[in-house]
Amino acid sequence: MSKKLTQKQKNWWLISHLLFTAMWIGGGFTQIVMIVLIHLTSSGEFLHAAHSFMHIFDLALIIPGALGVVITGIVLSVEHIGG
């Protein structure tokens, strides 16, 4: 039998869920902006820099954000079903 979360704990899980969602969406939006900018330029240096930047954003924002959303979403949904 699992211990129920207090209201303060639920709020922290919800805040974490929203922050991870912002990371995920922000990283995805940045990827879209970079793709548009890549199509508008023909500079080789810019293309290399843009792809490097997109790779860093993928590793630093999109993947952790998506994993965080899944984990916090599962915790919140299990708590909602059990509570």
RABELJO-V16240 format. One line per field, one symbol per residue. psi: psi as a letter, one per 20 degrees, with the letter a starting at -180 (. if undefined). A space follows every 10 residues. Layout:
# RABELJO-V16240
psi->???
This chain:
# RABELJO-V16240
psi->pqpqqrhggg ghggggghgh ghgggggggg ggghgghhii rjphgggggg hgghgghghh ggghggghgg ghggghhghg gi.
